[in-house]
Amino acid sequence: MRFECDLKKTEAPDKVEKMIRGLCKTATLNREADGVTGQVGDKEFWEKVDEHEITPIVRQALEEDGKISFGKIPMVAGKLSVDAGFPLGAFTVYP
């Protein structure tokens, strides 16, 4: 699965990459000027989603919208939470 994670001017790219690795240990990361993009294996992604008990919400969003966004603030704490407009932006996953 492909992902994008925006990068705010006040954020350190290394910390954003560390946050992503905290949830997706085998993800491939590409640092870009305005964020981090990459790939995460389907199995690893769905295991993490299942662990956080949000599978139905994630499946519905991917089917209906073609993407799902998670808040970066919860991710810092190792949690997946559907983005609710958190000020640090989002980690967005595409099938």
C-alpha distances in whole Angstrom, upper triangle without the diagonal:
4,7,10,13,17,20,23,26,27,24,24,21,22,22,18,17,19,17,14,15,17,14,11,14,12,10,11,12,14,17,18,21,20,17,14,11,8,5,5,6,6,10,10,8,10,13,13,13,16,18,18,19,17,15,17,17,13,13,16,14,11,14,16,15,11,10,11,13,14,18,18,21,20,18,21,22,19,19,16,18,17,18,22,22,23,25,22,19,16,12,10,7,6,5
4,7,10,14,17,20,23,25,22,22,18,19,20,16,15,17,16,13,14,17,14,12,14,13,10,10,10,11,14,15,18,16,14,11,8,6,4,6,9,9,13,12,10,13,16,15,15,18,20,20,21,19,17,19,18,14,15,17,15,12,15,17,15,11,10,11,12,14,16,17,20,20,17,20,22,19,19,16,18,17,17,21,21,21,23,20,17,14,11,8,6,5,6
4,7,10,13,16,20,21,18,18,15,17,17,13,12,15,13,10,13,15,13,11,14,13,9,10,9,10,12,13,15,14,11,8,6,5,6,8,11,12,15,13,11,14,16,15,14,18,19,18,20,18,17,19,17,14,15,17,14,12,16,17,14,12,9,9,9,11,13,13,17,17,14,17,19,17,17,14,15,14,14,18,18,18,19,16,13,10,7,5,4,6,9
4,6,10,13,16,18,15,16,13,15,15,11,11,14,13,10,13,16,14,13,16,15,12,11,10,9,10,10,12,10,7,6,4,7,9,11,14,15,18,16,14,17,19,17,17,21,21,20,22,20,20,21,19,16,18,19,16,15,18,19,15,13,10,11,9,11,12,12,15,16,14,16,19,17,17,15,16,15,13,17,16,16,16,14,11,8,6,5,7,8,12
4,7,10,13,14,12,13,10,13,12,8,9,12,10,9,12,14,13,13,15,16,13,13,10,10,10,10,11,9,5,5,6,9,11,13,16,17,20,18,15,18,20,17,17,21,21,20,22,20,20,22,20,17,20,21,17,17,20,21,17,16,13,12,9,9,10,8,12,14,11,13,16,15,15,14,14,14,12,15,14,13,13,10,8,6,4,6,9,12,15
4,7,10,12,10,12,10,13,12,9,11,14,12,12,15,17,16,16,19,19,16,16,13,12,10,9,9,6,4,6,9,12,15,16,20,21,24,21,19,22,23,21,20,24,24,22,25,22,23,25,22,20,22,23,19,19,23,22,19,18,15,14,11,11,11,9,13,15,13,14,18,18,18,16,16,15,13,15,13,12,11,8,6,6,7,9,12,14,18
4,7,8,6,8,7,11,10,8,10,13,12,12,15,17,17,18,19,20,17,17,13,12,10,9,8,5,4,7,10,14,17,19,22,24,26,23,21,24,26,23,23,27,26,24,27,25,26,28,25,23,26,26,23,23,26,26,22,22,18,17,14,14,13,10,13,16,14,14,18,18,19,18,18,18,15,17,15,13,11,8,8,9,10,12,15,18,21
4,5,5,8,9,13,12,10,13,15,14,15,18,19,20,21,22,24,21,21,17,16,13,12,10,8,8,11,14,18,21,22,26,27,29,26,24,27,28,25,25,29,28,26,29,27,28,30,27,25,28,28,25,25,28,28,24,24,21,19,16,15,13,11,13,16,15,15,18,19,20,19,19,19,16,17,14,12,9,7,8,10,12,15,18,21,24
4,6,8,10,13,13,12,15,17,16,18,20,21,23,23,25,26,23,23,19,17,14,13,10,9,10,13,17,20,23,25,29,30,32,29,27,31,32,28,29,32,31,29,32,30,32,34,30,29,32,32,28,29,32,31,28,27,24,23,20,19,17,15,16,19,18,17,21,22,23,23,23,23,20,20,17,15,12,10,11,14,16,18,22,24,28
4,7,10,12,11,11,14,16,15,17,20,20,22,23,24,26,24,23,20,19,16,15,13,12,12,15,18,21,24,26,29,31,32,29,27,30,31,28,28,32,30,28,31,30,32,34,31,29,32,33,29,30,33,33,29,29,26,24,20,19,16,14,14,17,17,15,18,20,22,22,22,22,19,20,17,15,12,9,12,15,16,19,23,26,29
4,6,9,7,7,11,12,12,13,16,17,18,19,20,22,20,20,16,16,13,13,12,11,10,12,15,18,21,22,26,28,29,26,24,27,28,24,25,29,27,26,29,27,29,31,28,26,30,31,27,28,31,31,28,27,24,22,18,17,14,11,12,15,14,12,16,17,19,19,20,20,18,19,17,14,12,9,11,13,14,17,20,23,26
4,5,5,7,9,10,11,13,15,16,18,19,19,21,19,18,15,14,11,12,12,11,10,11,15,17,20,21,25,27,29,25,24,27,28,24,26,29,28,26,30,29,30,33,30,28,31,32,29,29,33,33,30,29,25,24,20,19,17,13,14,17,15,13,16,18,20,20,22,23,20,22,20,17,15,12,14,15,15,18,21,24,27
4,5,5,6,9,10,11,12,14,16,16,17,18,15,15,11,11,8,9,10,10,8,8,12,14,17,18,22,24,26,23,22,25,26,23,24,28,26,25,29,27,29,31,29,26,29,31,27,27,30,31,28,26,23,22,19,18,16,13,15,17,15,13,17,17,19,20,21,22,20,22,20,18,17,13,14,14,13,16,18,21,24
4,5,5,6,9,10,10,12,15,15,15,16,14,14,11,11,9,12,13,13,11,10,13,14,17,18,21,24,25,22,21,25,25,22,24,27,25,25,28,27,29,32,30,27,30,32,29,28,32,33,30,28,25,23,20,19,18,14,15,17,14,13,16,16,19,20,22,23,22,24,23,20,19,15,16,16,15,18,20,23,25
4,5,5,6,9,10,10,13,14,14,16,15,15,13,14,12,14,15,14,12,11,14,16,18,18,21,24,24,21,20,23,23,20,22,25,23,22,26,25,27,30,27,25,28,30,27,27,31,31,29,27,24,22,19,17,15,11,12,14,11,9,12,13,16,17,19,20,19,21,20,17,16,13,14,14,14,17,19,22,25
4,5,5,6,9,10,11,12,13,15,13,13,11,12,10,12,13,12,9,8,11,13,15,15,19,21,22,19,18,21,21,18,19,23,22,20,24,23,24,27,24,22,25,27,24,23,27,28,25,23,20,18,15,13,12,9,11,12,10,8,12,12,14,15,16,17,16,19,18,15,14,11,11,11,10,13,15,19,21
4,5,5,6,9,10,10,10,12,10,10,7,9,8,11,13,13,10,7,10,10,13,13,16,19,20,17,16,20,20,17,19,22,21,21,24,23,24,27,25,22,25,27,24,23,27,28,25,24,20,19,16,15,15,11,13,15,11,10,14,13,15,15,18,19,18,21,20,18,18,14,14,13,11,14,15,18,20
4,5,5,6,9,10,9,12,11,12,10,13,12,15,17,16,13,11,13,13,15,14,17,20,20,16,16,20,19,16,19,21,20,19,23,23,24,27,25,23,26,28,26,25,29,30,27,26,22,20,18,16,15,12,13,14,10,9,11,11,14,15,17,19,19,22,21,19,19,15,16,15,13,16,17,20,22
4,5,5,7,9,10,13,11,13,12,14,13,16,18,16,13,11,13,13,15,14,17,19,19,15,15,18,17,14,16,19,17,16,20,19,21,24,22,20,23,25,23,22,26,27,25,23,20,17,15,12,11,8,10,10,6,5,8,8,10,11,14,16,15,18,18,15,16,13,13,12,10,14,15,18,21
4,5,6,6,8,10,8,10,9,12,12,15,17,15,12,9,10,10,11,10,13,15,16,12,11,15,15,12,14,17,16,16,19,18,19,22,20,18,20,23,20,19,23,25,22,20,17,15,13,11,12,9,12,11,8,8,11,9,11,11,14,15,15,18,18,16,17,14,13,11,9,11,12,15,17
4,5,5,5,7,7,9,9,12,13,16,19,18,15,12,12,11,11,10,13,15,15,12,12,15,15,12,15,18,16,16,20,20,20,24,23,20,22,25,23,22,25,27,25,23,20,18,17,14,15,13,14,14,10,10,12,10,12,13,16,18,18,22,22,20,21,17,17,15,12,15,14,17,19
4,6,6,10,10,13,13,16,16,19,22,21,17,14,15,14,14,12,14,16,16,12,12,15,14,11,14,16,14,14,18,18,19,23,22,19,22,25,23,22,26,28,26,24,21,18,17,14,14,12,13,12,8,8,9,6,9,11,14,17,18,21,21,19,20,17,17,15,13,16,16,19,20
4,6,9,9,12,13,16,17,20,22,21,17,14,15,13,13,10,12,13,13,9,9,11,10,7,10,12,11,11,15,15,15,19,18,16,18,21,20,19,22,24,23,21,18,15,14,12,13,11,13,11,8,9,10,6,8,8,12,14,16,19,20,18,20,17,17,14,11,13,13,16,17
4,6,5,9,10,14,16,18,21,20,16,13,13,11,9,7,9,11,10,7,7,10,10,8,11,13,13,13,16,16,16,20,19,16,18,21,20,18,22,24,22,20,17,15,15,13,15,13,16,14,11,12,13,10,11,11,15,16,17,21,22,20,22,19,18,15,12,13,12,14,15
4,6,9,10,14,16,19,22,22,18,15,14,12,11,9,10,13,12,8,10,13,12,11,14,16,15,16,19,19,19,23,23,20,21,25,23,22,25,27,26,23,21,19,18,17,18,16,18,17,13,14,15,12,14,14,18,20,21,24,25,23,25,21,21,18,15,16,15,18,18
4,7,9,13,16,19,22,22,18,15,14,11,9,7,8,11,11,8,10,13,13,12,15,17,17,18,21,21,20,24,24,20,22,25,24,21,24,27,25,23,20,19,19,18,20,18,21,20,16,17,18,15,17,17,20,21,23,26,27,25,27,23,22,20,16,17,15,17,17
4,6,10,13,15,19,19,15,11,10,7,6,4,7,10,11,9,9,13,14,13,15,18,17,18,21,20,20,23,22,19,20,23,21,19,22,25,23,20,17,17,17,16,18,16,19,18,15,16,18,15,16,16,19,20,20,24,24,23,24,21,19,17,13,14,12,14,14
4,7,10,13,17,17,14,10,8,5,5,7,9,13,14,12,13,16,17,16,18,21,21,22,24,23,23,26,25,21,22,25,23,21,24,26,24,21,19,19,18,18,20,18,21,21,17,18,21,18,20,19,21,22,22,26,26,24,25,22,20,18,14,15,13,15,15
4,6,10,13,13,10,7,6,5,7,9,12,15,17,15,15,18,19,18,19,23,23,23,25,24,24,27,25,22,24,26,23,21,25,26,24,21,18,18,17,17,18,16,19,20,16,17,20,18,19,18,21,21,21,24,24,22,23,19,18,16,13,14,13,15,17
4,6,10,11,9,6,5,6,9,12,15,18,20,18,18,21,23,21,22,26,26,26,28,27,26,29,27,24,25,27,25,23,26,27,24,21,19,19,18,19,19,17,21,22,18,19,22,21,22,21,23,23,22,25,24,23,23,19,18,16,14,14,14,16,18
4,7,8,6,5,7,9,12,15,18,21,23,21,20,24,25,23,24,28,27,27,30,28,28,31,28,25,27,29,26,24,28,29,25,23,20,20,19,19,19,16,19,21,18,18,22,21,22,21,23,23,22,25,23,22,21,17,16,15,14,15,16,18,20
4,6,5,6,7,10,14,17,21,23,25,23,22,26,27,25,26,29,30,29,31,29,29,31,29,26,28,29,26,24,28,28,25,22,20,21,19,19,19,17,20,22,20,20,24,23,24,23,24,24,22,24,22,21,20,17,16,15,14,15,16,18,21
4,6,8,10,14,18,20,24,26,29,27,25,28,30,28,28,32,32,31,33,31,32,33,31,28,30,31,27,26,30,29,26,24,22,22,20,21,20,18,21,23,21,21,25,25,26,25,25,25,22,24,22,21,19,16,15,16,16,17,19,20,23
4,7,10,13,17,19,23,25,28,25,23,26,28,26,26,30,30,28,31,28,29,30,28,25,27,28,24,24,27,27,23,22,19,19,17,17,17,15,18,20,19,19,23,23,23,22,22,21,19,21,18,17,16,13,12,12,13,14,16,18,21
4,7,10,14,16,20,22,24,22,20,23,25,22,22,26,26,25,27,25,26,28,25,22,25,26,22,21,25,25,21,20,17,17,14,15,14,12,15,18,15,16,20,19,20,19,19,19,17,19,17,16,15,12,10,10,10,11,14,16,19
4,7,10,13,16,18,21,18,17,20,22,19,20,24,24,23,26,24,24,26,24,21,23,25,22,20,24,24,21,19,16,16,14,14,15,12,16,17,14,15,19,18,19,17,19,19,17,20,19,17,17,14,12,11,9,11,12,14,17
4,7,10,14,16,18,17,15,18,20,18,19,23,23,22,25,23,23,25,23,19,21,23,20,18,21,22,19,17,14,14,13,14,16,14,18,19,16,17,20,19,19,18,19,18,17,21,20,19,19,16,14,12,9,9,10,11,14
4,7,10,13,15,14,13,16,18,17,18,21,22,22,24,22,21,24,22,19,20,22,20,17,21,22,20,17,14,15,15,15,17,16,19,20,16,18,21,18,19,17,19,19,19,22,22,21,22,19,17,14,11,11,10,11,12
4,7,9,12,11,10,13,15,15,16,19,20,20,22,20,19,22,21,17,18,21,19,16,19,21,19,16,14,14,15,15,18,17,21,20,17,19,21,18,19,17,19,19,19,23,23,23,24,21,19,16,12,11,9,9,10
4,6,9,7,7,10,12,11,13,15,16,17,19,18,17,19,19,15,16,19,18,15,18,21,19,16,14,14,14,15,17,17,20,19,15,18,19,16,16,15,17,18,19,23,23,23,24,21,19,16,12,12,9,10,10
4,5,5,6,9,10,11,12,14,16,17,19,18,16,19,19,16,16,19,18,16,18,21,20,17,15,15,17,17,20,20,23,21,18,20,21,18,18,16,19,19,21,25,26,25,27,25,23,19,15,15,11,12,10
4,6,5,6,8,10,10,12,14,16,16,15,13,16,16,13,12,16,16,13,15,18,18,15,14,14,16,16,20,20,23,21,18,21,22,18,18,16,18,18,20,24,25,25,28,25,23,19,16,14,11,11,9
4,5,5,6,9,10,10,12,14,15,15,13,16,17,14,14,18,18,15,17,21,21,18,17,16,18,18,21,21,24,21,19,22,22,18,17,16,19,19,22,25,27,27,29,27,25,21,18,17,14,14,12
4,6,5,6,9,10,11,13,14,15,13,17,17,14,15,19,18,16,19,22,21,19,17,16,17,16,18,18,21,18,15,18,18,14,14,13,16,18,20,23,25,24,27,24,23,19,16,15,13,14,13
4,6,5,6,9,10,11,13,12,10,14,14,11,12,15,15,13,16,18,18,15,13,12,13,12,15,16,18,16,14,17,17,13,13,11,13,14,16,20,22,21,24,22,20,16,13,12,9,11,10
4,5,5,6,8,10,10,10,8,11,12,9,10,13,14,12,14,17,17,16,14,13,14,14,17,18,20,18,16,19,19,15,14,12,14,14,17,21,23,23,26,24,22,18,15,14,11,13,11
4,5,5,6,9,10,11,9,13,14,12,13,17,17,16,18,21,21,19,17,16,17,15,18,19,20,17,15,18,17,14,13,12,15,16,19,22,25,24,27,25,23,20,17,17,14,16,15
4,5,5,6,9,9,9,13,13,11,13,16,16,15,18,21,20,19,16,14,14,12,15,15,17,14,12,15,14,10,9,8,11,13,16,19,21,20,23,21,20,17,14,15,13,15,15
4,5,5,6,6,6,9,10,8,10,13,13,13,15,17,17,16,14,11,12,11,14,15,17,14,12,16,15,12,10,7,9,11,14,17,20,19,22,21,19,16,13,13,12,14,14
4,5,5,6,6,9,11,10,11,14,15,15,17,19,20,19,17,15,16,14,17,18,20,16,15,18,17,14,12,10,12,13,17,20,23,22,26,24,23,20,17,17,15,17,16
4,5,8,9,12,13,12,14,17,18,18,20,22,22,22,19,16,17,15,17,17,18,14,14,16,14,11,10,9,12,14,17,20,23,22,25,24,23,20,18,18,17,19,19
4,6,8,11,11,11,13,16,16,17,19,21,21,20,18,14,14,12,14,15,15,12,12,15,13,10,7,7,8,11,14,16,19,19,22,21,20,17,16,16,16,18,19
4,6,8,9,10,12,14,15,16,18,19,20,20,18,15,16,14,16,18,18,15,15,18,16,14,11,9,10,12,15,17,21,20,24,23,22,19,18,18,17,19,19
4,6,6,6,9,10,11,12,14,16,16,17,14,11,12,11,14,16,17,14,14,18,17,14,11,8,8,9,12,14,18,18,22,21,20,17,15,15,14,16,16
4,6,5,6,9,10,11,12,14,15,15,13,11,13,13,16,18,20,17,17,20,19,17,14,11,11,11,15,17,20,21,24,24,22,18,16,15,14,15,14
4,6,5,6,9,10,11,12,14,14,14,12,14,14,17,20,22,19,19,23,22,20,17,14,13,12,15,17,20,22,25,25,23,20,18,17,15,16,15
4,6,5,6,9,10,11,12,13,11,9,11,11,14,18,19,17,17,21,20,19,15,12,10,9,12,13,17,18,22,22,19,16,16,14,13,14,14
4,5,5,6,9,10,10,10,9,6,9,10,13,16,18,16,16,19,19,17,14,11,10,8,11,14,17,18,21,21,18,15,13,11,10,11,11
4,6,5,6,9,10,10,9,9,12,13,17,20,22,20,19,23,23,20,18,14,14,12,15,17,20,21,25,24,21,18,16,14,11,11,10
4,6,5,6,8,9,10,9,12,14,17,21,23,21,21,25,25,23,19,16,15,12,15,16,19,21,24,24,21,18,17,15,13,13,12
4,5,5,5,7,6,6,9,11,15,18,20,19,19,22,23,21,18,14,13,10,12,14,16,18,21,21,18,15,14,11,10,10,11
4,6,5,4,5,6,10,12,16,19,21,20,19,23,24,22,19,15,15,12,14,16,18,20,23,22,19,15,14,11,9,7,7
4,6,6,8,10,13,16,19,22,25,24,23,27,27,25,22,19,18,15,17,19,21,23,26,26,22,19,18,14,12,10,9
4,6,8,10,13,16,19,22,25,24,24,27,28,26,23,20,18,15,16,18,19,22,25,25,21,18,18,15,13,12,12
4,5,8,10,14,17,20,22,22,22,25,26,25,22,18,17,13,14,16,17,19,22,22,18,15,15,12,11,9,10
4,7,10,14,17,19,23,22,21,24,26,24,22,18,17,14,15,17,18,20,23,22,18,15,14,10,9,6,7
4,7,10,13,16,19,18,17,21,22,20,18,15,14,11,12,14,15,17,19,18,15,12,10,7,6,5,7
4,7,10,13,16,15,14,18,19,17,15,11,10,7,8,11,13,14,17,16,13,10,8,6,5,7,9
4,7,9,12,12,11,15,16,15,13,10,9,6,5,9,10,11,13,12,9,6,5,4,6,9,12
4,6,9,8,8,11,13,12,9,6,5,4,4,8,9,9,12,11,9,5,5,6,8,12,14
4,6,6,7,9,11,11,9,7,6,6,4,7,7,6,9,8,6,5,6,9,12,15,18
4,6,5,6,9,10,9,8,9,10,8,10,10,7,9,6,6,5,6,10,13,16,19
4,5,5,7,9,9,9,9,11,9,11,10,7,8,7,8,9,10,13,16,20,23
4,5,5,7,5,6,6,9,9,11,12,9,12,10,11,10,11,14,16,19,22
4,5,5,5,6,8,10,10,13,14,11,13,11,11,10,9,12,14,17,20
4,5,7,9,11,14,13,15,16,12,13,11,12,12,11,15,17,20,23
4,6,9,11,14,14,16,17,14,16,14,15,14,14,17,19,22,24
4,7,10,13,14,17,18,15,17,15,16,14,13,16,16,20,22
4,6,10,12,14,16,14,16,15,15,13,12,14,15,19,20
4,7,9,12,14,13,16,14,14,11,10,11,12,15,17
4,6,8,11,10,14,13,12,10,10,11,13,16,18
4,6,9,10,13,13,11,9,9,10,11,14,16
4,6,6,10,10,8,6,8,9,12,14,17
4,6,9,11,9,9,12,12,15,18,20
4,6,8,7,8,11,12,16,18,22
4,6,6,7,11,13,16,19,23
4,5,9,12,15,18,21,25
4,7,10,13,16,20,23
4,7,10,13,16,20
4,6,10,13,16
4,7,10,14
4,7,10
4,7
4
